[in-house]
């Protein structure tokens, strides 16, 4: 069961969040802190006690706008520790999802908090804590936040087959649909280079593992990704072919 710390400078919001967390059967304890300073002191005791101590905190549910240090500041500080608690942001503002993504947040819950939405965030945390309880835990899969009708969901990067440029936006194509995010494709190209994504055209970034065919037709090059054919620009054609051949051992 989870040991939770909830942080919010607005007492009614903190009380409601704690009430919902304590009602979840996956939550063992839920403590509250009214500002970032108090939260950091409590987290410091948890880190000093170690992962098996009674003071341990598995996850911090963080408001973003608070006096002094913000929730984003707290998350940045926690990222510097070897075994920090997981972080879920709880905020009334939609505009910080990208920062949450950069800080490896597990989830991003919008206020007013709905019981069902909070339960989904707890489920994600519970699965990660359970998965990382083994002696040699695997890193949590990287995710990217997408907005769906006022709800922020996190799409695993491993589910993305290719990315299509839309100016300052990018459309992420998965097996189950597509999602538009306000991130330039050039940023994703740099960020996901070590995850096997390559630029094949100014308009497309593709996961190498999703390429099923490389086609040459009258001097034009294209690749097949699922049921979609994507053009490969002339300057990318030769490097892409060489890369695919090396990966195939040819």
Buried (B, 14 or more C-beta within 10 A) or exposed (E): EBBBBBBBBBEEBBEBBBEBBEEBEBBEBBBBBBBBBBBBEBBEBBBEEEEEEEBBBBBBBBBBBBEEBBBBBBBBBBEEEEEBBBBBBBBEEEEBBBBBBEBBBBBBBBBEBEEEBBBBBBEBBBEBBEEBEEEEEEEBEBBBBBBEEEBBBBBEBEBBBBBBBBEEEBBBBBEEEBBEBBBBBEEBBEBBEEBBBBBBBEBBBBBBEBBEEBEEEEEEBBBBBEEBEBBBBEEBBEEBBEBBEEEEEE
